[in-house]
Amino acid sequence: MELTSSFGLTFFYDYATPSKVVLWLASIFSGIILCVLVYTSTAILSSLLFKGYGKLSSAEKIEWNNRGFSTFHALFVSSASFYLLILSDVFNVNSHGDVVINRSSTLSDAVLGISIGYFLTDLAMILWNFPALGGLEYVLHHGLSIGSITLCLLSGQVHIYILMVLFSESTTPFVNLRWYLDIAGLKSSKLYIWNGIALFFGVVGCKDFPVHVPILPHRDPLCRGEGDLSIWFLHLDYGAFCVGSAEHILVLEDCKGHG
């Protein structure tokens, strides 16, 4: 079945079978529910285990709890991505007959769906408390993330690239811990110093890490044969993003690497 947009683009939904749609929706709602549960649990546990939590302002408590499910999402998706990319044979070039860019699995579908649920929840909180939890750049980031992952799910392609991006979330817990220690008045502690060192090496590890985000599906017989669905990518120099540089490198290229 084909659906042609006003821009003349053709999207193929043959991959989106009813069973997959059910899986995606279940994963998305699971991600939202998990975020709510972790947000609530963070508030309860923090009030019981951390005396300074009660002294925080209302805005600080909201961000404290928000960073709780941000950390949970980062740990979950980075661990799942590591398993799918390194430990499993889903993207092993010698384990399947099709090209890596076309590969996916039930687990990768579920992980991406849960991640969409997280981004939707976090975006809702950002907008509701705007701009306390982040400005327009956060809205743009989350919007692009949701769009990219959704396109990835609908096409069944480039799961490997999105998982590479999600694996880089492994630095998020260190960023959040830095904020927690700062707000708790523990900037002079050894834990703050060691966390900073770990964060530094995490940033160095992702420096010059190429991130390809799918933004436009189209027919391109040069890629994999007439009628196959190919993808345009948004290429980011993730190292520049990690260190907070305003000079992000954006390159639009097709699946053959043509700029």
C-alpha positions as a Markdown table, in Angstrom:
| # | Residue | x | y | z |
|---|---|---|---|---|
| 1 | Met | 0.0 | 0.0 | 0.0 |
| 2 | Glu | 1.4 | 3.4 | -0.9 |
| 3 | Leu | 0.7 | 6.8 | 0.5 |
| 4 | Thr | 2.0 | 9.7 | -1.5 |
| 5 | Ser | 2.4 | 13.0 | 0.3 |
| 6 | Ser | 1.9 | 16.5 | -1.2 |
| 7 | Phe | 5.7 | 16.7 | -1.5 |
| 8 | Gly | 5.7 | 13.7 | -3.8 |
| 9 | Leu | 7.3 | 11.4 | -1.2 |
| 10 | Thr | 6.2 | 7.8 | -1.1 |
| 11 | Phe | 6.0 | 5.9 | 2.2 |
| 12 | Phe | 5.8 | 2.1 | 2.3 |
| 13 | Tyr | 3.8 | 0.7 | 5.2 |
| 14 | Asp | 4.2 | -3.0 | 4.3 |
| 15 | Tyr | 6.5 | -3.4 | 7.2 |
| 16 | Ala | 4.0 | -2.0 | 9.7 |
| 17 | Thr | 1.9 | -5.2 | 10.2 |
| 18 | Pro | -0.9 | -5.2 | 12.8 |
| 19 | Ser | 1.2 | -7.2 | 15.2 |
| 20 | Lys | 4.1 | -4.8 | 14.9 |
| 21 | Val | 1.8 | -1.8 | 15.4 |
| 22 | Val | 0.5 | -3.4 | 18.6 |
| 23 | Leu | 4.1 | -4.0 | 19.8 |
| 24 | Trp | 5.1 | -0.4 | 19.0 |
| 25 | Leu | 2.0 | 1.1 | 20.8 |
| 26 | Ala | 2.5 | -1.3 | 23.8 |
| 27 | Ser | 6.2 | -0.3 | 24.0 |
| 28 | Ile | 5.4 | 3.5 | 23.8 |
| 29 | Phe | 2.8 | 3.3 | 26.5 |
| 30 | Ser | 5.2 | 1.1 | 28.6 |
| 31 | Gly | 7.8 | 3.8 | 28.3 |
| 32 | Ile | 5.4 | 6.4 | 29.5 |
| 33 | Ile | 4.2 | 4.3 | 32.4 |
| 34 | Leu | 7.8 | 3.5 | 33.4 |
| 35 | Cys | 8.7 | 7.2 | 33.4 |
| 36 | Val | 5.7 | 8.0 | 35.6 |
| 37 | Leu | 6.6 | 5.2 | 38.0 |
| 38 | Val | 10.2 | 6.1 | 38.2 |
| 39 | Tyr | 9.3 | 9.8 | 38.7 |
| 40 | Thr | 7.0 | 8.9 | 41.6 |
| 41 | Ser | 9.5 | 6.4 | 43.1 |
| 42 | Thr | 12.3 | 9.0 | 42.9 |
| 43 | Ala | 10.2 | 11.5 | 44.9 |
| 44 | Ile | 9.3 | 8.9 | 47.5 |
| 45 | Leu | 12.8 | 7.4 | 47.9 |
| 46 | Ser | 14.5 | 10.8 | 47.9 |
| 47 | Ser | 12.2 | 12.0 | 50.7 |
| 48 | Leu | 13.0 | 9.0 | 52.8 |
| 49 | Leu | 16.8 | 8.6 | 52.1 |
| 50 | Phe | 17.9 | 12.2 | 51.5 |
| 51 | Lys | 17.3 | 14.7 | 54.2 |
| 52 | Gly | 18.0 | 17.7 | 51.9 |
| 53 | Tyr | 15.2 | 16.7 | 49.5 |
| 54 | Gly | 12.6 | 18.4 | 51.7 |
| 55 | Lys | 14.5 | 21.7 | 51.6 |
| 56 | Leu | 14.5 | 21.9 | 47.8 |
| 57 | Ser | 12.2 | 24.3 | 46.1 |
| 58 | Ser | 9.2 | 23.0 | 44.2 |
| 59 | Ala | 11.0 | 23.6 | 40.9 |
| 60 | Glu | 14.1 | 21.8 | 42.1 |
| 61 | Lys | 12.0 | 18.8 | 43.2 |
| 62 | Ile | 10.4 | 18.6 | 39.8 |
| 63 | Glu | 13.8 | 18.6 | 38.1 |
| 64 | Trp | 15.2 | 16.2 | 40.7 |
| 65 | Asn | 12.5 | 13.7 | 40.0 |
| 66 | Asn | 12.6 | 14.4 | 36.2 |
| 67 | Arg | 16.3 | 13.5 | 36.2 |
| 68 | Gly | 15.4 | 10.3 | 38.0 |
| 69 | Phe | 13.6 | 8.9 | 35.0 |
| 70 | Ser | 16.1 | 10.5 | 32.6 |
| 71 | Thr | 18.8 | 8.4 | 34.3 |
| 72 | Phe | 16.6 | 5.3 | 34.2 |
| 73 | His | 16.0 | 5.7 | 30.5 |
| 74 | Ala | 19.7 | 6.3 | 29.8 |
| 75 | Leu | 20.7 | 3.2 | 31.7 |
| 76 | Phe | 18.1 | 1.1 | 30.0 |
| 77 | Val | 18.6 | 2.2 | 26.4 |
| 78 | Ser | 22.4 | 2.2 | 26.6 |
| 79 | Ser | 22.4 | -1.3 | 28.0 |
| 80 | Ala | 19.9 | -2.6 | 25.5 |
| 81 | Ser | 21.8 | -0.9 | 22.7 |
| 82 | Phe | 25.1 | -2.4 | 23.8 |
| 83 | Tyr | 23.5 | -5.9 | 23.9 |
| 84 | Leu | 21.9 | -5.5 | 20.4 |
| 85 | Leu | 24.9 | -3.9 | 18.8 |
| 86 | Ile | 27.7 | -5.9 | 20.4 |
| 87 | Leu | 26.5 | -9.1 | 22.1 |
| 88 | Ser | 23.6 | -10.3 | 19.9 |
| 89 | Asp | 23.9 | -11.4 | 16.3 |
| 90 | Val | 21.1 | -9.1 | 15.0 |
| 91 | Phe | 23.6 | -6.7 | 13.4 |
| 92 | Asn | 26.4 | -9.2 | 12.9 |
| 93 | Val | 27.4 | -8.9 | 9.2 |
| 94 | Asn | 28.0 | -12.7 | 9.0 |
| 95 | Ser | 24.8 | -13.8 | 10.7 |
| 96 | His | 22.2 | -12.8 | 8.1 |
| 97 | Gly | 21.8 | -12.5 | 4.4 |
| 98 | Asp | 20.4 | -9.0 | 4.2 |
| 99 | Val | 22.3 | -5.8 | 4.6 |
| 100 | Val | 22.8 | -4.5 | 8.2 |
| 101 | Ile | 20.9 | -1.3 | 7.5 |
| 102 | Asn | 17.7 | -3.3 | 6.9 |
| 103 | Arg | 17.9 | -5.4 | 10.0 |
| 104 | Ser | 15.6 | -5.2 | 13.1 |
| 105 | Ser | 14.3 | -7.4 | 15.8 |
| 106 | Thr | 11.4 | -7.6 | 18.2 |
| 107 | Leu | 13.7 | -6.4 | 20.9 |
| 108 | Ser | 15.0 | -3.4 | 18.9 |
| 109 | Asp | 11.4 | -2.5 | 18.1 |
| 110 | Ala | 10.5 | -2.6 | 21.8 |
| 111 | Val | 13.5 | -0.6 | 22.8 |
| 112 | Leu | 12.8 | 2.2 | 20.3 |
| 113 | Gly | 9.1 | 2.3 | 21.3 |
| 114 | Ile | 10.0 | 2.6 | 25.0 |
| 115 | Ser | 12.4 | 5.4 | 24.0 |
| 116 | Ile | 9.6 | 7.2 | 22.2 |
| 117 | Gly | 7.5 | 6.9 | 25.3 |
| 118 | Tyr | 10.3 | 8.5 | 27.3 |
| 119 | Phe | 10.8 | 11.4 | 24.9 |
| 120 | Leu | 7.0 | 12.1 | 24.8 |
| 121 | Thr | 6.9 | 12.1 | 28.6 |
| 122 | Asp | 9.9 | 14.3 | 29.0 |
| 123 | Leu | 8.7 | 16.7 | 26.3 |
| 124 | Ala | 5.3 | 17.0 | 28.0 |
| 125 | Met | 7.1 | 17.9 | 31.3 |
| 126 | Ile | 9.3 | 20.4 | 29.5 |
| 127 | Leu | 6.3 | 22.1 | 27.9 |
| 128 | Trp | 4.3 | 22.1 | 31.0 |
| 129 | Asn | 7.1 | 23.6 | 33.1 |
| 130 | Phe | 8.6 | 25.7 | 30.3 |
| 131 | Pro | 11.2 | 27.0 | 30.4 |
| 132 | Ala | 12.3 | 25.6 | 33.8 |
| 133 | Leu | 13.4 | 22.2 | 32.5 |
| 134 | Gly | 14.8 | 23.4 | 29.2 |
| 135 | Gly | 14.3 | 25.9 | 26.4 |
| 136 | Leu | 13.4 | 25.7 | 22.8 |
| 137 | Glu | 16.6 | 23.7 | 22.0 |
| 138 | Tyr | 15.2 | 20.8 | 24.2 |
| 139 | Val | 11.9 | 21.0 | 22.4 |
| 140 | Leu | 13.6 | 20.8 | 19.1 |
| 141 | His | 15.9 | 17.9 | 20.3 |
| 142 | His | 13.0 | 15.9 | 21.6 |
| 143 | Gly | 10.9 | 16.6 | 18.5 |
| 144 | Leu | 13.6 | 15.4 | 16.2 |
| 145 | Ser | 14.3 | 12.4 | 18.3 |
| 146 | Ile | 10.6 | 11.3 | 18.3 |
| 147 | Gly | 10.4 | 11.9 | 14.5 |
| 148 | Ser | 13.5 | 10.0 | 13.7 |
| 149 | Ile | 12.7 | 7.0 | 15.9 |
| 150 | Thr | 9.1 | 6.9 | 14.6 |
| 151 | Leu | 10.4 | 6.9 | 11.0 |
| 152 | Cys | 12.9 | 4.2 | 11.9 |
| 153 | Leu | 10.1 | 2.0 | 13.2 |
| 154 | Leu | 7.7 | 2.6 | 10.3 |
| 155 | Ser | 10.4 | 1.7 | 7.7 |
| 156 | Gly | 12.0 | -1.1 | 9.7 |
| 157 | Gln | 15.4 | 0.3 | 8.6 |
| 158 | Val | 18.4 | 2.0 | 10.2 |
| 159 | His | 17.8 | 0.5 | 13.6 |
| 160 | Ile | 21.6 | 0.1 | 14.0 |
| 161 | Tyr | 22.1 | 3.9 | 13.6 |
| 162 | Ile | 19.4 | 4.9 | 16.1 |
| 163 | Leu | 20.8 | 2.3 | 18.6 |
| 164 | Met | 24.2 | 3.9 | 18.2 |
| 165 | Val | 22.7 | 7.2 | 19.1 |
| 166 | Leu | 20.9 | 5.7 | 22.1 |
| 167 | Phe | 24.1 | 4.0 | 23.3 |
| 168 | Ser | 25.6 | 7.5 | 23.7 |
| 169 | Glu | 23.0 | 8.1 | 26.4 |
| 170 | Ser | 25.5 | 6.2 | 28.6 |
| 171 | Thr | 27.0 | 9.6 | 29.6 |
| 172 | Thr | 23.6 | 11.0 | 30.9 |
| 173 | Pro | 23.8 | 9.4 | 34.3 |
| 174 | Phe | 27.1 | 11.1 | 35.0 |
| 175 | Val | 25.6 | 14.5 | 33.9 |
| 176 | Asn | 22.6 | 13.9 | 36.2 |
| 177 | Leu | 24.8 | 12.8 | 39.1 |
| 178 | Arg | 26.8 | 16.0 | 38.7 |
| 179 | Trp | 23.6 | 18.0 | 39.0 |
| 180 | Tyr | 22.4 | 16.0 | 42.0 |
| 181 | Leu | 25.7 | 16.6 | 43.8 |
| 182 | Asp | 25.7 | 20.2 | 42.9 |
| 183 | Ile | 22.2 | 20.9 | 44.2 |
| 184 | Ala | 23.0 | 18.9 | 47.3 |
| 185 | Gly | 26.0 | 21.1 | 48.1 |
| 186 | Leu | 28.6 | 18.3 | 47.5 |
| 187 | Lys | 30.7 | 19.9 | 44.8 |
| 188 | Ser | 33.8 | 19.5 | 47.0 |
| 189 | Ser | 33.2 | 15.8 | 47.6 |
| 190 | Lys | 35.5 | 13.1 | 46.1 |
| 191 | Leu | 32.4 | 11.6 | 44.4 |
| 192 | Tyr | 31.9 | 14.8 | 42.5 |
| 193 | Ile | 35.5 | 14.8 | 41.3 |
| 194 | Trp | 35.5 | 11.1 | 40.2 |
| 195 | Asn | 32.2 | 11.6 | 38.5 |
| 196 | Gly | 33.6 | 14.6 | 36.6 |
| 197 | Ile | 36.6 | 12.4 | 35.5 |
| 198 | Ala | 34.2 | 9.7 | 34.3 |
| 199 | Leu | 32.1 | 12.2 | 32.5 |
| 200 | Phe | 35.2 | 13.6 | 30.8 |
| 201 | Phe | 36.2 | 10.2 | 29.5 |
| 202 | Gly | 32.7 | 9.5 | 28.4 |
| 203 | Val | 32.7 | 12.7 | 26.4 |
| 204 | Val | 36.1 | 11.9 | 24.9 |
| 205 | Gly | 34.8 | 8.4 | 24.0 |
| 206 | Cys | 31.9 | 9.9 | 22.0 |
| 207 | Lys | 34.1 | 12.6 | 20.4 |
| 208 | Asp | 34.0 | 12.4 | 16.6 |
| 209 | Phe | 31.4 | 9.7 | 16.8 |
| 210 | Pro | 29.3 | 9.9 | 13.7 |
| 211 | Val | 25.6 | 10.0 | 14.2 |
| 212 | His | 23.2 | 9.3 | 11.3 |
| 213 | Val | 19.6 | 10.2 | 11.9 |
| 214 | Pro | 17.1 | 9.2 | 9.2 |
| 215 | Ile | 15.0 | 12.2 | 8.1 |
| 216 | Leu | 13.6 | 11.3 | 4.6 |
| 217 | Pro | 12.6 | 8.1 | 3.0 |
| 218 | His | 12.6 | 7.9 | -0.8 |
| 219 | Arg | 13.1 | 5.6 | -3.7 |
| 220 | Asp | 16.6 | 5.4 | -4.9 |
| 221 | Pro | 17.5 | 2.6 | -7.4 |
| 222 | Leu | 21.2 | 3.3 | -6.7 |
| 223 | Cys | 21.1 | 2.0 | -3.2 |
| 224 | Arg | 19.6 | -1.5 | -3.1 |
| 225 | Gly | 17.6 | -2.0 | -6.2 |
| 226 | Glu | 14.6 | -0.5 | -7.9 |
| 227 | Gly | 11.7 | 0.2 | -5.6 |
| 228 | Asp | 13.6 | -0.4 | -2.3 |
| 229 | Leu | 13.1 | 2.1 | 0.5 |
| 230 | Ser | 16.3 | 4.1 | 1.1 |
| 231 | Ile | 16.9 | 6.7 | 3.6 |
| 232 | Trp | 18.4 | 10.2 | 3.8 |
| 233 | Phe | 20.4 | 10.8 | 6.9 |
| 234 | Leu | 21.2 | 13.8 | 9.0 |
| 235 | His | 24.9 | 13.5 | 10.0 |
| 236 | Leu | 26.0 | 15.1 | 13.2 |
| 237 | Asp | 29.4 | 15.4 | 14.6 |
| 238 | Tyr | 28.5 | 14.0 | 18.1 |
| 239 | Gly | 31.8 | 15.1 | 19.6 |
| 240 | Ala | 30.9 | 18.7 | 19.0 |
| 241 | Phe | 27.5 | 18.1 | 20.6 |
| 242 | Cys | 29.0 | 16.4 | 23.6 |
| 243 | Val | 31.3 | 19.3 | 24.4 |
| 244 | Gly | 28.6 | 21.8 | 24.0 |
| 245 | Ser | 30.0 | 23.5 | 20.9 |
| 246 | Ala | 27.7 | 25.7 | 19.0 |
| 247 | Glu | 29.4 | 24.7 | 15.8 |
| 248 | His | 27.5 | 21.4 | 15.1 |
| 249 | Ile | 28.4 | 19.9 | 11.8 |
| 250 | Leu | 25.3 | 19.0 | 9.8 |
| 251 | Val | 25.7 | 17.1 | 6.5 |
| 252 | Leu | 22.8 | 15.8 | 4.4 |
| 253 | Glu | 23.8 | 12.7 | 2.6 |
| 254 | Asp | 22.1 | 9.7 | 1.0 |
| 255 | Cys | 22.7 | 6.1 | 1.8 |
| 256 | Lys | 25.6 | 6.0 | -0.7 |
| 257 | Gly | 27.4 | 8.8 | 1.2 |
| 258 | His | 26.7 | 11.4 | -1.6 |
| 259 | Gly | 26.5 | 14.9 | 0.0 |
